Amino acid sequence: MAASLRLGRRGVLFGLRLSNVNKCLWATHSWQDHVRHFFQSPWVLGVSPLKVEMPALSPTMEEGNLVKWLKKEGEAVAAGDALCEIETDKAVVTMESNDDGILAKILMEEGSRNVRLGTLIALMVEEGQDWKQVEIPPPDAAAPPAKQAAAASAVAPAAPSPPPPPKPATSGPLRLSPAARHILGTHGLNPKLATATGPRGLITKEDALNLLKKAPPSKATPATVASAAPIPVPTPAAAPPPPGARPNIPPLSVPGKPGAPGTFSEIPATNVRRVIAQRLTQSKTTIPHAYASVDCDMAAVMQLRKDLAKEQVKVSVNDFIIKAAAVALKEMPEVNVTWSGDGPRALDSVHISIAVATDKGLITPIIKDAATKGVQEISANAKALAQKARDGKLLPEEYQGGSFSISNLGMFGISGFSAVINPPQACILAVGTSRAELRLCEDDQTLRTQQLMTVTLSSDGRLVDDELASRFLDKFRANLERPQRMALA
């Protein structure tokens, strides 16, 4: 009986102690919530950002150069405000903000080149938030492997002694690819040491690179040898170069020193140059070009220009050419077409693209609805667009969507040339300079001096055949030789 009472008393005491522990735990629970809330607050983890990524500012843009930031960190930004200037594949375009907020962090500095589309360039926060506490996203996952590789290379044991030079593995006549010949000749390697893996014993580029990896590095550069041995020492006659190899000439020039024969300097290509190269290659390889030329008598246009100059109206010969081409396209809508993936596509309006040479390359701003505009209005539009093109300030809608292109090299003294079609357009007109020639007049059989100008039409053979191109050039010549016809048309 006494033992059972003692056990019951111990059970009661244990239950009381357990209840006290639970009370303490419940009392501390609110404090833990405060701590957890503190560490999960934006003040500690940072403010959630609004991401600003590199946008596609033109249909053919794949990457851009960040020219200038127009807003500073901590500055308020409204939707529609200009954030920065970006050089696309066509021009320098102003990027506008899509959100209201504060520019918190600039991730891509001014002058950053070849920034891919979708790359994070800046961070914004909403209004009222602390922009200094913006949470910066972690870098790409490609960085840790690089660090691990660097650490592994640092811990790696010392490299073994270089292996002895390989023995010649190629016998018989040597056959080298151009890339292999260049690599072997540049580094002064004997092509007979390379193991040919190409067809019929051809030494490929990979074979030359494998031989370059096996070759022991030189102990001193030519400059070091020259400085260490100022006293001339007679040397035996140099062995003749192996057959098929080129002389060992450095391919790159050294900055600050005159270039040796055969050297070159690499020039970084701008986005505009790269896109021009792509589009020209696409045009010449995918479009069947056909060419037709005609001589136009410019006497009437020259006289009309003099009459307008007396009335303080200054227009150029190129303005008349634009007008004549636009009127001819309006009269012949079958030429005012483009080629799409499904076939021909007829255009409702006549937009003339004019080629303008800039420091960064050729660009074609557009004179819209040129057929309905007067020569004076065309002249004003052409001058304004040409200046914007040279300044790199063209908007995308000012150089996209043309239906016909004109390239005029007459002011450079070029008598005639053939231009490359600007896809997806069907034609481009190449204009040369005017020249004075004596020609027999059929009416009275007398010789007269004529101001002749040669134009060449490059046309897409899939859309404009030779007969259609000839009729178009005939109407174009009639518009120039009788300018009043353009007003009537």
Secondary structure, 3 states (H helix, E strand, C coil): CHHHHHHHHHHHHHHHHHHHHHHHHHHHHHHHHHHHHHHCCHHHHCECCEEEECCCCCCCCCEEEEEEECCCCCCEECCCCEEEEEECCCCEEEEECCCCEEEEEECCCCCCCCEECCCEEEEEECCCCCHHHECCCCCCCCHHHHHHHHHHHHHCCCCCCCCCCCCCCCCCCCEECHHHHHHHHHHCCCHHHCCCCCHHHEECHHHHHHHHHHCCCCCCCHHHHHHHCCCCCCCCCCCCCCCCCCCCCCCECCCCCCCCCCCECCCCCCHHHHHHHHHHHHHHHHCCEEEEEEEEECHHHHHHHHHHHHCCCCCCHHHHHHHHHHHHHHHCCCCCEEEECCEEEECCCCCEEECEEECCEEECCEECCHHHCCHHHHHHHHHHHHHHHHHCCCCHHHCCCCCEEEEECHHHCCCCCCCCCCCCECEEEEEEEEEEEEEEECCCCEEEEEEEEEEEEEEECCCCCHHHHHHHHHHHHHHHHCCHHHHHC
